[in-house]
Amino acid sequence: MSSNRVIDPRAAERRRSLLLTLAAVTVLVVVAAVVIIVTTRGENSNSNAANDGLDGRGGDAVPTVVTDNGAIRLTGAPAGTTPPVIVTITEDFQCPACAQFETVMGPALAPYHSNPEVAVDYVSINMLDRASTTQYSTRAANASMCVAEKTGKDGDLSTWLEYHNMLFANQPPEGGAGLADAELIRLAKEVGVDDISSCVEDVPYKKWIGENSEKVMSEPGFTGTPNVRINGEVVQVNDGADLQNKINAAVEAAK
């Protein structure tokens, strides 16, 4: 004897509704997961972009005491005039060879800082930012510009030169964090410069330093720092006497 099973249509409808609900929930979970992944990736990307070693600091100010090629110029020529011989020294405050160069060649260059026939142009670049965990090359170049802007608007950049020499005398080893901002500020005070804390900490010349560095490093003949040019021509020098001989020869040739 067979029996017929009676199917409750209401139960079937409940099962169908449950399946539709589960499907909808699954779709929502997948969509939410995609949104979370995309958002997280975006946040990580933004975080990485900001984590440039300066904690997002840096401005786009342009220094007013530099030449058209971004140099601090020391010369005895009258203001507003250009001497016939331009000696350009391109350096990086993180560069050990530059520190050695200053020890040997600095005294040889000193007499030309007040020579009316010669200008000594110092260009600070950030080529070795990669050798520091805090972009020390940029921070040091910025600090030097802070000193120059603070003390050199009247054309006297002798205090900047003292600070420049102080930075090389206290050069940190490559591969580390470099001198802290507080130390850069302290060294400025040692050469008589106060009230540059905000300038050092805010790194207002960061963009300008980067752009000028790229320009300098793309010039023909540039292979690294220190780089010495006399009237635009790269020269190799063996010692201080050799450098002076080459400068003096250029002065004679310009007469």
C-alpha positions in Angstrom: 0.0 0.0 0.0 1.5 3.3 -1.0 1.2 6.6 0.7 1.4 10.1 -1.0 3.7 12.6 0.8 2.1 16.0 1.2 4.5 18.9 0.6 3.8 22.0 2.5 4.2 24.9 0.0 5.0 27.3 2.9 8.0 25.2 3.9 9.3 25.2 0.3 8.9 29.0 0.2 10.9 29.4 3.4 13.7 27.2 2.0 13.8 29.3 -1.1 13.9 32.6 0.9 16.7 31.2 3.1 18.8 30.3 0.0 18.3 33.7 -1.5 19.3 35.4 1.8 22.4 33.3 2.1 23.4 34.2 -1.5 22.9 37.9 -0.8 25.0 37.7 2.4 27.8 35.9 0.5 27.8 38.6 -2.2 28.0 41.4 0.5 30.8 39.6 2.3 32.8 39.3 -1.0 32.2 43.0 -1.9 33.2 44.1 1.6 36.4 42.1 1.4 37.3 43.6 -1.9 36.7 47.1 -0.5 38.9 46.4 2.5 41.7 45.1 0.4 41.6 48.0 -2.0 41.4 50.5 0.8 44.3 48.9 2.7 46.4 48.9 -0.4 45.7 52.5 -0.9 46.6 53.4 2.6 49.8 51.4 2.4 50.7 53.2 -0.8 50.1 56.6 0.7 52.0 55.6 3.8 55.0 54.4 1.7 54.9 57.7 -0.3 55.0 59.7 2.9 57.7 57.6 4.5 60.6 59.3 2.6 62.9 59.5 5.6 61.7 63.0 6.4 58.3 61.9 7.9 56.5 63.9 5.2 58.4 67.1 5.9 59.6 69.4 3.2 58.6 72.5 1.3 59.1 74.2 -2.1 60.8 77.4 -1.0 63.6 78.7 -3.3 66.7 80.2 -1.7 67.4 83.8 -2.6 71.2 83.9 -2.0 72.2 81.4 -4.7 73.3 81.9 -8.2 71.4 80.8 -11.3 73.2 77.4 -11.1 72.1 77.0 -7.4 75.5 77.9 -5.9 76.7 79.8 -2.9 79.2 82.2 -4.5 82.3 83.5 -2.7 84.1 86.2 -4.6 85.9 89.5 -4.2 84.2 90.9 -7.4 81.9 93.9 -6.9 78.3 93.1 -6.3 76.3 92.6 -9.5 79.4 91.7 -11.5 80.7 88.4 -12.7 84.4 87.7 -12.5 86.1 86.1 -15.5 86.9 82.8 -13.8 84.3 80.7 -12.1 85.5 77.7 -10.0 82.5 75.4 -9.3 82.8 72.8 -6.5 79.9 70.3 -6.4 79.7 68.4 -3.1 77.4 66.3 -1.0 77.6 66.7 2.8 77.4 62.9 3.1 80.3 62.3 0.8 83.5 61.1 2.5 85.6 62.1 -0.5 84.2 65.6 -0.3 85.3 65.8 3.3 88.8 64.8 2.3 88.7 67.2 -0.6 87.8 70.1 1.8 90.7 69.1 4.1 93.2 69.2 1.3 91.7 71.8 -1.1 89.8 74.1 1.2 92.9 76.0 2.3 94.0 76.2 -1.4 90.6 77.8 -2.4 90.5 80.2 0.5 92.6 83.0 -1.1 90.2 83.1 -4.1 87.1 83.8 -1.9 88.1 87.4 -1.9 89.8 87.6 -5.3 88.0 90.0 -7.7 88.9 87.9 -10.7 87.6 84.6 -9.4 84.4 83.3 -8.0 84.3 80.0 -6.1 80.8 78.5 -6.4 79.8 75.8 -3.9 76.9 73.6 -5.0 75.5 71.2 -2.5 73.5 68.2 -3.8 71.7 65.2 -2.4 73.2 62.5 -4.5 73.8 60.3 -1.4 70.4 60.5 0.2 70.2 56.7 -0.5 73.2 56.2 1.8 71.2 57.6 4.8 68.1 56.4 6.5 66.9 60.0 7.0 67.9 61.7 3.7 70.8 63.3 5.5 72.2 64.8 2.3 69.0 66.8 1.8 68.7 67.7 5.4 72.3 69.0 5.6 72.0 70.9 2.4 68.7 72.4 3.6 70.4 73.4 6.9 73.2 75.1 5.0 70.7 77.1 3.0 69.0 78.1 6.3 72.3 79.5 7.5 72.9 81.3 4.1 69.5 82.8 4.1 69.8 83.9 7.7 73.2 85.5 7.4 74.1 86.1 3.7 71.4 88.4 2.3 73.9 91.3 2.5 76.3 89.4 0.3 78.6 88.3 3.1 78.6 84.5 3.0 81.5 83.9 5.3 79.3 82.5 8.1 77.8 80.0 5.6 81.4 78.9 4.8 82.1 78.3 8.5 79.0 76.2 8.7 79.9 74.4 5.5 83.3 73.5 7.0 81.7 72.5 10.3 79.3 70.1 8.5 82.3 68.4 6.8 84.3 68.3 10.0 81.4 66.6 11.8 80.4 64.4 8.9 78.5 61.2 10.0 79.3 57.8 8.5 77.4 56.6 5.5 74.5 54.2 6.0 73.1 55.6 9.2 70.7 58.4 10.2 73.2 61.2 9.9 73.3 64.1 12.3 70.0 64.8 14.0 68.2 68.1 13.4 69.1 69.1 16.9 72.8 68.6 16.0 72.5 70.6 12.8 70.9 73.4 14.9 73.7 73.2 17.5 76.4 73.4 14.9 74.8 76.5 13.5 74.9 78.1 17.0 78.6 77.3 17.2 79.2 79.6 14.2 76.9 82.3 15.7 73.6 81.5 14.0 70.5 81.3 16.2 66.8 81.0 15.4 67.0 78.5 12.5 65.3 75.7 14.3 62.0 75.8 12.4 63.9 76.1 9.1 66.0 73.0 9.8 63.0 71.0 11.1 60.6 72.0 8.3 63.1 71.4 5.5 61.6 74.2 3.3 64.2 73.8 0.5 63.7 70.1 0.0 62.0 70.3 -3.4 64.5 72.9 -4.7 67.5 70.8 -3.5 66.1 67.8 -5.3 65.4 69.6 -8.5 68.8 71.4 -8.5 70.6 68.1 -7.7 68.9 66.4 -10.7 69.9 69.2 -12.9 73.6 69.2 -11.8 73.9 65.4 -11.9 72.6 65.4 -15.5 75.3 67.8 -16.7 77.9 66.4 -19.1 81.1 65.4 -17.3 79.4 64.8 -14.0 80.5 61.4 -12.6 80.2 62.0 -8.8 81.3 64.2 -6.0 83.5 66.1 -5.5 83.3 67.6 -8.9 85.5 70.5 -9.9 85.0 72.8 -12.9 86.8 75.9 -14.0 84.6 78.0 -16.3 82.4 74.9 -16.9 85.2 72.5 -17.8 85.7 69.5 -15.5 89.3 69.4 -14.2 91.2 66.8 -12.3 93.4 68.1 -9.5 96.1 66.2 -7.5 96.6 68.6 -4.6 96.2 72.2 -3.5 99.1 73.5 -5.5 97.8 71.8 -8.6 94.3 73.4 -8.1 95.8 76.8 -7.6 98.0 76.5 -10.7 94.9 75.6 -12.8 93.0 78.6 -11.4 95.8 81.0 -12.0 96.3 79.7 -15.5 92.6 80.4 -16.2 93.0 83.9 -14.7 95.9 84.6 -17.0 94.1 83.2 -20.0 91.1 85.5 -19.3 93.3 88.7 -19.4 
